[in-house]
Amino acid sequence: MRAGIIVRSVMFAFVLLAFSHGAFGQIGISVGFGPPLLPIYEQPLLPGDGYLWAPGYWGYDYSANDYYWVPGTWVYPPQPGFLWTPGYWGWGGGGYYFNQGYWGPTVGYYGGINYGYGYGGYGYEGGRWEGNRFLYNTSVNRVNTAVVHNTYNAPVSNASENHVSYNGGQGGVEARPTAQQEAFAKEQHMGPVDAQTQHMQLARNNPELRASANQGKPPIAATSKAGDFTSGFVAAKQAGGEYKAPLPDAPSAHGSRVDTINHASELPSHDFKAPNSGNATTDKSYQQQLNELSSRQTQDHEKLEQQQEEEHQQATQKNYSDKQIQQMEQRHSQQTEQLEQRHSSENRQMEQRQSSQSSSKSQSNSNSGKPH
């Protein structure tokens, strides 16, 4: 049940949240105030066969200390069979962080956010691949069926009108990744394609798309093609709800922090290299020691994960205040860091002990072979 490590790097050099299309990672910038609600807009007509839908989201501009809207758009996937998992904002470590979206064979966890048009918070119901051809679900996608024939019509399971744009924290979506979604994290992934990166950069540089300017109702809510803000775009019908501007003294981005892990559920399993002392009996003994250590550490992970999950449920049931949630998340972050530090120390000690034993045995064998 261990998920791959979730990297939450707060690196100002990557404020654009841009990736080369050959790389994947979850990189975010932690902000002291949450993004606005998701605006209400109509999806543009599918521009042609082969395009897939990537829903709009709020990005963050560190230099302006403001959120900006990245319009939803139709975009070509990097390869047939790949689907888009949207990025999402989540609460942790005293702020809101952004988990970057990615391409992969399965739609993974995206914070339970209801982006609409097939992305109802869990999985994707907007279409499916059959071989190298994508079939569009016309119940949630605007498709000209006179031109595009690879379609079907099936009702979607999530009809929620929730427009909350972030997970956790005060008023955020309360959703946690399932064991299946954690397994999806281990699949092959690719970051946004170049067209998506350019699309995001154009949005960031457009003053009209800043939340402070459009009050949560962007004039360009979605586009027919990535990067085309001049034709085939649609404006938001309305904001997702009342726009609440951040207070003048609201903190902006937190200081740089690299590879921060806030919860036990995000800790990676500890994989050890197979022993290679040159002696099969010794290697078997060493491997047994490593297996026992790995099993014990996995139990530690699961115990802390269960404890933190119970506290999250309690926070929801008792409607914790922002301050209480922040205190809880800081405590979880400290608990997780302390556990990982202890495990890292145990791993080093085990490695040193086995290395020392191997050296001693090697020296003993060498001495035993010398003539008296």
C-alpha positions as CSV (number, residue, x, y, z in Angstrom):
1,M,0.0,0.0,0.0
2,R,3.0,2.2,-0.1
3,A,2.8,4.9,-2.8
4,G,5.8,6.3,-4.7
5,I,7.3,9.3,-3.1
6,I,5.3,12.5,-3.6
7,V,7.8,15.3,-4.2
8,R,6.5,18.6,-3.1
9,S,9.4,20.9,-3.9
10,V,8.9,24.6,-3.3
11,M,11.3,25.9,-5.8
12,F,10.8,29.4,-7.1
13,A,12.7,28.6,-10.2
14,F,9.8,26.4,-11.1
15,V,7.0,28.8,-10.3
16,L,5.8,28.2,-13.8
17,L,5.3,24.6,-12.9
18,A,6.8,23.7,-16.3
19,F,8.1,20.3,-17.3
20,S,9.9,18.9,-20.3
21,H,7.6,16.3,-21.9
22,G,10.1,13.6,-21.1
23,A,10.0,14.2,-17.4
24,F,7.5,13.8,-14.6
25,G,7.2,15.0,-11.1
26,Q,4.9,16.7,-8.7
27,I,6.3,20.1,-8.0
28,G,4.4,22.8,-6.3
29,I,4.7,26.1,-4.6
30,S,3.2,26.4,-1.1
31,V,0.9,29.4,-0.7
32,G,-0.5,30.9,2.4
33,F,-4.0,31.4,1.0
34,G,-6.2,29.0,-1.1
35,P,-7.2,29.4,-4.7
36,P,-10.7,30.7,-5.7
37,L,-13.5,28.4,-6.6
38,L,-13.6,26.9,-10.1
39,P,-15.4,29.1,-12.6
40,I,-18.4,27.8,-14.5
41,Y,-17.8,27.6,-18.3
42,E,-18.9,25.7,-21.3
43,Q,-16.4,23.3,-23.0
44,P,-15.4,24.4,-26.5
45,L,-16.3,22.1,-29.4
46,L,-13.8,19.3,-30.0
47,P,-11.5,20.7,-32.7
48,G,-10.7,17.3,-34.3
49,D,-10.3,13.6,-33.7
50,G,-7.4,12.7,-31.4
51,Y,-7.6,15.7,-29.0
52,L,-8.1,15.0,-25.3
53,W,-9.6,17.4,-22.7
54,A,-7.4,19.0,-20.0
55,P,-9.6,20.9,-17.5
56,G,-8.8,24.5,-16.4
57,Y,-7.2,25.2,-13.0
58,W,-5.8,28.0,-10.9
59,G,-2.0,28.6,-11.2
60,Y,-0.1,30.8,-8.9
61,D,2.2,33.7,-9.8
62,Y,4.8,34.3,-7.1
63,S,5.9,37.7,-8.5
64,A,2.3,39.0,-8.4
65,N,1.3,37.1,-5.2
66,D,-1.9,36.2,-7.1
67,Y,-3.6,33.2,-8.6
68,Y,-4.3,33.1,-12.3
69,W,-6.6,31.0,-14.4
70,V,-5.1,28.4,-16.8
71,P,-8.0,27.8,-19.3
72,G,-9.2,24.3,-20.0
73,T,-8.2,23.2,-23.4
74,W,-8.1,20.4,-26.0
75,V,-4.6,18.9,-26.4
76,Y,-2.9,16.0,-28.2
77,P,-1.6,13.4,-25.7
78,P,2.1,12.4,-25.9
79,Q,1.2,9.0,-27.2
80,P,-1.9,6.7,-27.8
81,G,-3.2,5.1,-24.7
82,F,-2.3,7.9,-22.4
83,L,-4.8,9.9,-20.3
84,W,-4.5,13.2,-18.5
85,T,-4.5,13.3,-14.7
86,P,-5.2,16.9,-13.7
87,G,-3.1,18.8,-11.2
88,Y,-4.6,19.9,-7.9
89,W,-4.0,22.2,-4.9
90,G,-3.9,20.6,-1.5
91,W,-3.4,21.7,2.1
92,G,-0.3,20.6,4.0
93,G,2.6,21.9,6.1
94,G,0.8,25.2,6.9
95,G,0.0,26.2,3.3
96,Y,-1.5,25.2,-0.1
97,Y,0.7,23.3,-2.5
98,F,0.2,22.3,-6.1
99,N,0.6,18.8,-7.4
100,Q,1.4,18.9,-11.1
101,G,-0.8,16.9,-13.6
102,Y,0.7,14.2,-15.7
103,W,0.0,11.8,-18.6
104,G,-0.1,8.0,-18.0
105,P,-2.0,4.9,-18.9
106,T,-4.5,5.4,-16.1
107,V,-6.1,8.5,-14.5
108,G,-4.7,8.7,-11.0
109,Y,-5.5,10.8,-7.9
110,Y,-6.3,14.5,-8.4
111,G,-7.5,15.5,-5.0
112,G,-11.1,14.6,-5.4
113,I,-11.6,17.9,-7.3
114,N,-14.7,18.1,-9.5
115,Y,-13.3,19.7,-12.7
116,G,-16.3,18.6,-14.8
117,Y,-16.4,17.2,-18.3
118,G,-15.7,13.7,-17.2
119,Y,-13.4,14.6,-14.3
120,G,-15.9,14.3,-11.4
121,G,-13.3,13.9,-8.7
122,Y,-12.4,10.2,-9.2
123,G,-11.2,8.7,-12.4
124,Y,-12.3,9.9,-15.9
125,E,-15.6,9.2,-17.6
126,G,-15.1,11.4,-20.6
127,G,-13.9,8.7,-22.9
128,R,-11.7,5.7,-23.4
129,W,-9.1,4.3,-25.6
130,E,-9.7,1.3,-27.9
131,G,-6.4,0.4,-29.4
132,N,-4.9,3.6,-30.9
133,R,-8.3,5.3,-31.2
134,F,-10.0,7.4,-28.6
135,L,-13.8,7.2,-28.1
136,Y,-15.5,10.3,-26.8
137,N,-18.4,10.2,-24.3
138,T,-20.9,12.7,-25.7
139,S,-22.8,13.0,-22.4
140,V,-20.0,15.2,-21.1
141,N,-18.0,16.3,-24.2
142,R,-19.1,18.7,-27.0
143,V,-18.4,16.7,-30.1
144,N,-19.7,17.2,-33.7
145,T,-20.8,13.6,-34.3
146,A,-21.3,14.4,-38.0
147,V,-17.6,14.8,-38.2
148,V,-16.2,12.6,-35.4
149,H,-17.9,9.1,-35.4
150,N,-15.9,7.4,-32.6
151,T,-18.3,8.3,-29.9
152,Y,-20.6,6.8,-27.3
153,N,-23.1,8.2,-24.8
154,A,-23.1,7.1,-21.2
155,P,-24.2,9.0,-18.1
156,V,-21.5,9.9,-15.6
157,S,-21.7,9.0,-12.0
158,N,-20.8,12.3,-10.4
159,A,-23.3,15.1,-10.9
160,S,-21.9,17.3,-8.0
161,E,-22.2,21.0,-8.3
162,N,-19.2,21.5,-5.9
163,H,-16.8,24.1,-7.3
164,V,-14.1,23.9,-4.6
165,S,-10.7,24.0,-6.2
166,Y,-8.4,22.5,-3.5
167,N,-8.1,19.4,-1.2
168,G,-8.0,19.6,2.6
169,G,-7.8,22.7,4.8
170,Q,-10.7,24.8,5.8
171,G,-13.6,24.2,3.3
172,G,-11.5,22.0,1.0
173,V,-12.5,18.7,-0.6
174,E,-12.1,15.8,1.9
175,A,-10.8,13.0,-0.3
176,R,-7.8,10.7,0.2
177,P,-6.1,8.5,-2.4
178,T,-7.4,4.9,-2.5
179,A,-5.0,1.9,-2.6
180,Q,-5.7,1.5,-6.3
181,Q,-4.8,5.2,-6.9
182,E,-1.6,4.7,-4.9
183,A,-0.8,1.8,-7.2
184,F,-1.4,4.0,-10.2
185,A,1.4,6.3,-8.9
186,K,3.9,3.5,-9.8
187,E,2.9,3.4,-13.5
188,Q,4.8,5.1,-16.3
189,H,4.1,8.8,-16.3
190,M,5.0,11.9,-18.4
191,G,4.7,15.5,-17.5
192,P,2.7,18.1,-19.6
193,V,3.5,18.3,-23.3
194,D,5.1,21.4,-24.7
195,A,1.8,22.8,-25.9
196,Q,0.4,22.6,-22.3
197,T,3.5,24.4,-20.9
198,Q,3.2,27.2,-23.4
199,H,-0.5,27.4,-22.7
200,M,0.2,27.9,-19.0
201,Q,2.9,30.5,-19.6
202,L,0.5,32.5,-21.8
203,A,-2.1,32.4,-19.0
204,R,0.4,33.5,-16.4
205,N,1.4,36.5,-18.6
206,N,-2.2,37.6,-19.2
207,P,-3.2,40.2,-16.5
208,E,-6.9,39.6,-17.2
209,L,-6.6,36.0,-16.1
210,R,-5.4,37.0,-12.6
211,A,-8.0,36.3,-9.9
212,S,-7.7,39.8,-8.5
213,A,-8.7,41.2,-11.9
214,N,-11.5,38.8,-12.9
215,Q,-12.9,38.1,-9.4
216,G,-13.0,34.4,-10.2
217,K,-14.7,34.8,-13.5
218,P,-12.0,34.7,-16.2
219,P,-12.7,36.2,-19.6
220,I,-10.9,33.2,-21.2
221,A,-12.2,30.1,-19.4
222,A,-11.4,27.5,-22.0
223,T,-9.9,27.3,-25.5
224,S,-10.3,25.0,-28.5
225,K,-6.6,24.4,-28.7
226,A,-3.7,24.8,-26.3
227,G,-2.0,28.2,-26.6
228,D,-4.7,29.7,-28.8
229,F,-6.2,32.6,-26.8
230,T,-7.5,34.6,-29.8
231,S,-10.0,32.3,-31.5
232,G,-12.3,29.5,-30.4
233,F,-12.2,30.4,-26.7
234,V,-15.1,30.8,-24.3
235,A,-15.5,33.1,-21.4
236,A,-16.7,31.9,-18.0
237,K,-20.5,32.1,-17.5
238,Q,-20.0,33.0,-13.9
239,A,-17.7,32.5,-10.9
240,G,-18.0,29.3,-9.0
241,G,-19.1,31.4,-6.0
242,E,-18.3,34.5,-4.1
243,Y,-14.8,35.7,-4.8
244,K,-12.9,36.3,-1.5
245,A,-9.8,38.4,-2.0
246,P,-6.9,37.5,0.3
247,L,-6.3,39.8,3.2
248,P,-3.6,42.5,2.7
249,D,-1.3,40.7,5.2
250,A,-2.0,37.2,3.8
251,P,1.3,35.3,3.4
252,S,2.5,34.6,-0.1
253,A,4.8,31.7,-1.0
254,H,6.6,29.9,1.8
255,G,10.4,29.7,1.9
256,S,12.1,27.0,-0.3
257,R,11.7,23.5,0.9
258,V,12.8,20.5,-1.1
259,D,11.3,17.0,-1.1
260,T,8.9,17.7,1.8
261,I,6.7,14.9,2.8
262,N,3.8,15.8,5.1
263,H,2.1,12.5,5.8
264,A,3.0,8.9,6.4
265,S,0.9,7.9,3.4
266,E,3.4,9.7,1.2
267,L,6.5,7.9,2.5
268,P,8.2,5.5,0.0
269,S,8.9,1.9,0.9
270,H,12.5,1.2,1.6
271,D,14.1,-0.9,-1.1
272,F,17.5,-2.4,-0.3
273,K,20.1,-3.7,-2.7
274,A,20.5,-7.4,-2.7
275,P,23.6,-8.4,-0.7
276,N,26.6,-9.4,-2.7
277,S,29.4,-10.4,-0.4
278,G,30.5,-13.3,-2.6
279,N,29.3,-15.9,-0.1
280,A,25.9,-17.4,-0.7
281,T,25.3,-18.3,2.9
282,T,26.3,-14.8,4.1
283,D,24.1,-13.2,1.5
284,K,21.2,-15.3,2.5
285,S,21.6,-14.2,6.2
286,Y,22.0,-10.5,5.2
287,Q,18.9,-10.7,3.0
288,Q,16.9,-12.1,5.9
289,Q,18.1,-9.2,8.1
290,L,17.1,-6.7,5.4
291,N,13.6,-8.3,4.9
292,E,13.0,-8.1,8.7
293,L,14.0,-4.5,8.8
294,S,11.9,-3.6,5.8
295,S,8.8,-5.4,7.3
296,R,9.2,-3.6,10.6
297,Q,9.5,-0.2,8.9
298,T,6.5,-0.9,6.7
299,Q,4.5,-1.6,9.9
300,D,5.7,1.7,11.3
301,H,4.5,3.5,8.2
302,E,1.1,1.9,8.3
303,K,0.6,2.5,12.0
304,L,1.4,6.2,11.7
305,E,-0.7,6.5,8.5
306,Q,-3.7,5.0,10.2
307,Q,-3.2,7.4,13.2
308,Q,-3.0,10.4,10.9
309,E,-6.0,9.3,8.8
310,E,-8.1,8.9,12.0
311,E,-7.1,12.5,13.0
312,H,-8.2,13.7,9.5
313,Q,-11.6,12.1,10.0
314,Q,-11.9,13.6,13.4
315,A,-11.1,17.0,12.0
316,T,-13.8,16.7,9.5
317,Q,-16.4,15.4,12.0
318,K,-15.6,18.2,14.5
319,N,-15.3,20.9,11.8
320,Y,-11.8,22.1,12.9
321,S,-10.9,25.7,12.5
322,D,-8.1,26.8,10.2
323,K,-5.8,27.1,13.2
324,Q,-6.6,23.6,14.5
325,I,-6.1,22.2,11.0
326,Q,-2.8,24.0,10.6
327,Q,-1.6,22.7,14.0
328,M,-2.6,19.1,13.1
329,E,-0.9,19.3,9.7
330,Q,2.3,20.6,11.3
331,R,2.2,17.8,13.8
332,H,1.8,15.3,11.0
333,S,4.7,16.7,9.1
334,Q,6.9,16.5,12.2
335,Q,5.8,13.0,13.0
336,T,6.5,11.9,9.4
337,E,9.9,13.6,9.3
338,Q,11.0,12.0,12.6
339,L,9.9,8.6,11.5
340,E,11.8,8.8,8.2
341,Q,14.9,10.1,10.0
342,R,14.8,7.1,12.4
343,H,14.4,4.7,9.5
344,S,17.2,6.3,7.6
345,S,19.4,6.0,10.6
346,E,18.5,2.3,11.0
347,N,19.2,1.7,7.3
348,R,22.7,3.3,7.6
349,Q,23.5,1.3,10.7
350,M,22.4,-2.0,9.0
351,E,24.5,-1.1,5.9
352,Q,27.6,-0.3,8.1
353,R,27.1,-3.4,10.2
354,Q,26.9,-5.7,7.2
355,S,29.8,-4.0,5.5
356,S,31.9,-4.3,8.6
357,Q,31.0,-8.0,9.0
358,S,31.9,-8.7,5.4
359,S,35.3,-6.9,5.7
360,S,36.1,-8.9,8.9
361,K,35.2,-12.2,7.2
362,S,37.3,-11.3,4.2
363,Q,40.2,-10.4,6.4
364,S,39.9,-13.6,8.4
365,N,39.8,-15.7,5.2
366,S,42.8,-13.8,3.9
367,N,44.8,-14.5,7.1
368,S,43.8,-18.1,7.2
369,G,45.3,-18.6,3.8
370,K,48.8,-17.2,4.8
371,P,51.6,-19.8,5.4
372,H,52.7,-20.1,9.0
